Amino acid sequence: ERLLPEILEEHGPDLLVARIRSGMTKARGNAALRIHVSDAMQPLIQRVVERWKAQDFDHMDIVISADPDMPDTATRLNWKNGYFEYNLDRVCDELRDVLKRSVASLKDQTEKAD
């Protein structure tokens, strides 16, 4: 219960940036891309994407939109006929659920063995 929030706090921005880069690569053949991020993440993502645009994505018209309803750990990229969504909070929730089920199963198996 304590580990995942620490991971989010420590590595959340880096993981979000990596996912945005992955989404941009998927959209590479398109002329336009819109990236939605939280208000708090918008300045960081703007700086990073501008650097990437100059290096690898200069053919794309990229707009970064701040969404006040989006968590800091989420992004959505939209391009013609495609999109990419990522939400690290949701990933962590799913991971926590899997771990809880695994621990419960292991505990049940251990109790049966005794």
C-alpha positions in Angstrom: 0.0 0.0 0.0 2.9 2.4 0.7 5.2 1.3 -2.2 3.0 2.4 -5.1 2.4 6.0 -4.0 6.2 6.3 -3.4 6.8 5.0 -7.0 4.3 7.4 -8.4 5.8 10.4 -6.5 9.4 9.5 -7.4 9.1 8.2 -11.0 5.6 9.3 -12.2 6.8 12.3 -14.3 9.6 10.2 -15.9 7.2 7.4 -16.7 4.6 9.9 -18.2 7.3 11.5 -20.4 8.4 8.1 -21.6 4.8 7.2 -22.5 4.3 10.5 -24.4 7.5 9.7 -26.4 6.1 6.3 -27.2 2.8 7.8 -28.3 4.6 10.4 -30.4 6.5 7.6 -32.2 3.2 5.8 -32.9 1.8 9.0 -34.4 5.0 9.8 -36.4 3.4 9.5 -39.8 0.8 12.2 -39.0 1.1 15.9 -39.7 -0.7 17.0 -36.5 -0.7 15.7 -32.9 -2.5 17.0 -29.8 -1.2 16.0 -26.4 -3.4 16.4 -23.3 -1.8 16.6 -19.9 -2.7 18.0 -16.5 -2.2 21.7 -15.7 0.7 20.9 -13.5 2.5 18.7 -16.0 2.0 21.0 -19.0 5.2 23.2 -18.6 7.4 20.1 -18.2 5.9 18.3 -21.1 6.0 21.5 -23.3 9.8 21.8 -22.7 10.5 18.1 -23.4 8.3 17.9 -26.5 9.8 21.1 -27.9 13.2 19.5 -27.6 12.0 16.2 -29.2 10.2 18.1 -32.0 13.4 19.9 -33.0 15.3 16.5 -33.1 12.9 14.0 -34.4 9.4 15.3 -35.0 10.0 18.6 -36.9 7.4 17.6 -39.5 4.6 17.5 -36.9 2.3 20.3 -35.8 2.2 19.5 -32.0 -0.2 21.2 -29.6 0.0 20.5 -25.9 -3.3 21.2 -24.0 -3.6 21.5 -20.3 -6.6 19.7 -19.0 -7.6 20.7 -15.4 -9.5 17.4 -14.9 -6.6 15.2 -15.9 -4.5 13.7 -13.1 -0.7 14.4 -13.2 -0.1 10.8 -14.0 -2.2 10.7 -17.2 -2.0 11.7 -20.8 -3.9 11.4 -24.0 -2.5 11.9 -27.5 -4.8 12.4 -30.4 -3.9 12.3 -34.1 -5.8 11.7 -37.3 -7.4 8.2 -37.0 -5.7 7.4 -33.8 -5.1 8.0 -30.2 -3.0 6.8 -27.2 -4.0 7.0 -23.5 -1.9 6.4 -20.5 -2.8 6.7 -16.8 -0.2 5.6 -14.3 -2.7 5.7 -11.4 -4.8 3.1 -13.2 -1.8 1.0 -13.8 -0.8 1.1 -10.2 -4.4 0.3 -9.1 -4.3 -2.8 -11.3 -0.9 -3.8 -10.0 -2.1 -3.4 -6.4 -5.1 -5.5 -7.1 -3.0 -8.3 -8.7 -0.6 -8.2 -5.7 -3.5 -8.4 -3.2 -5.0 -11.4 -5.0 -1.6 -13.1 -5.2 -1.0 -12.6 -1.5 -4.5 -13.8 -0.6 -4.0 -16.9 -2.8 -0.6 -17.6 -1.3 -2.0 -17.2 2.2 -4.8 -19.6 1.4 -2.5 -22.2 0.0 -0.2 -21.9 3.0 -3.1 -22.4 5.4 -4.3 -25.4 3.5 -0.8 -26.9 3.6 -0.7 -26.6 7.5 
